[in-house]
Amino acid sequence: MATPALMQNYGNRTLTLVRGEGNYVWDDNGRRYLDALSGIAVCGLGHCHPAVTQAIQEQANTLLHVSNLYNIPPQEQLAEKLVTQSGMDNVFFSNSGAEANEAAIKLARKLGNQRGLACPKIVVTEGAFHGRTLATLTATGNPKVQEGFAPLPEGFLRVPYNDVAAIEKLAAEHEDIVAILVEPVQGEGGIRIPDADYLARLRALCDNQNWLLMLDEIQTANGRSGKLFAYQYIDGLLPDVVTTAKGLGNGVPIGACLARGEAAALFSAGTHGSTFGGNPLACRAGLAVLETLESEWLIERAASLGTQLVDQLKAELAGCAHVVDIRGLGLLIGIELDRPCAELVDLAREQGLLINVTAGNVLRLLPPLTLSDEECGQIATTVAALVREFAQQAA
Ligand SMILES: *Cc1c(COP(=O)(O)O)cnc(C)c1O
């Protein structure tokens, strides 16, 4: 039990992790776990990667924080690297994913206000997760996240995920839409992968309607999908706004909202800001992450590991009752069952493996991009055995 000195918003936590190295973490009894969750898609380089550790040690000995009243060289370097690698024009740095999305939402609102709209609307999707601040929980497509927090801000229209026709219908009904905010793959929503042409059709619709295409890549970016950003799977496609966070700092809190074209010119001096956002420590960590993704070829590795893991899971679980679907994009992997399966988390832990269940019935794997082939095989074997046993008992 966690101390009552903490608010009880995280429920009953029963495992205490005290150390990590590479793809493993250790609990307070010295027991080792293979980490197939990476702190929810954060530690993509594994735990305590020496390049990140060295970068933050050096920066801690140099300068931790000065505020955005001053130029911050690591912030400029990280911005330039992100802009070059993403095809976007510029960046605003935040401390979390929700704040990166807040910046995106504010960009859309600013555009709407400039267009003279009284209540500009952003199209969002069912099953989406965009964060826990008031605006981002409103954008989130899960009533459980919103319950009890009325009044919620206005300005969002909701459609089913992977349904372009539903947005075309909205376009015909509303004059005041300014943007679509969507995840290229829904992470918390259950590793839901849309049709291959979904993003391209959204891009075309946004071009046609003069809306911003805003992608939430907080979970999918930083190599996890097998590309630096998941939209890079589609040749030539660029969003107007893209947000990321989770994997960018490998555990050091950092978020980023990148913009392009008209969207990149919406914030002027004084319109947005953050005390900590883009501070020297977080940006040094981000730089170390991007450099290591490149030097260790981890993005390509995520793509091939993902294929390997999904193929093995499909082979081992072929014909298994209660398994609805096994799917993945890079190292965003989901096994959907036909019933709630939260107990699989504790059963996996007993086998020395950390996993997660999301959307109630989807076993989710988000392992580090640094897995060995052997560890990848071990995850598949352990998870398949657990699911087979669960299916037998559910019979
Ligand atoms: C985790 C997540 C967020 C929220 O990020 P925080 O850092 O927890 O605020 C937003 N969008 C997506 C897609 C996420 O996976």
The ligand as an SDF file (V2000), in Angstrom:
LIG
                    3D

 15 15  0  0  0  0  0  0  0  0999 V2000
    0.1570    9.2870  -22.5560 C   0  0  0  0  0  0  0  0  0  0  0  0
   -0.5800   10.0080  -23.6040 C   0  0  0  0  0  0  0  0  0  0  0  0
   -1.0050   11.3350  -23.4180 C   0  0  0  0  0  0  0  0  0  0  0  0
   -0.8150   12.0810  -22.1170 C   0  0  0  0  0  0  0  0  0  0  0  0
    0.5160   12.2320  -21.7810 O   0  0  0  0  0  0  0  0  0  0  0  0
    0.9120   12.6950  -20.2820 P   0  0  0  0  0  0  0  0  0  0  0  0
    2.3950   12.8580  -20.3400 O   0  0  0  0  0  0  0  0  0  0  0  0
    0.4590   11.6160  -19.3700 O   0  0  0  0  0  0  0  0  0  0  0  0
    0.2000   13.9640  -20.0060 O   0  0  0  0  0  0  0  0  0  0  0  0
   -1.6530   11.9580  -24.4730 C   0  0  0  0  0  0  0  0  0  0  0  0
   -1.8680   11.3260  -25.6310 N   0  0  0  0  0  0  0  0  0  0  0  0
   -1.4800   10.0550  -25.8540 C   0  0  0  0  0  0  0  0  0  0  0  0
   -1.7160    9.4290  -27.1880 C   0  0  0  0  0  0  0  0  0  0  0  0
   -0.8330    9.3490  -24.8410 C   0  0  0  0  0  0  0  0  0  0  0  0
   -0.4730    8.0750  -25.0500 O   0  0  0  0  0  0  0  0  0  0  0  0
  1  2  1  0
  2  3  1  0
  2 14  2  0
  3  4  1  0
  3 10  2  0
  4  5  1  0
  5  6  1  0
  6  7  2  0
  6  8  1  0
  6  9  1  0
 10 11  1  0
 11 12  2  0
 12 13  1  0
 12 14  1  0
 14 15  1  0
M  END
$$$$
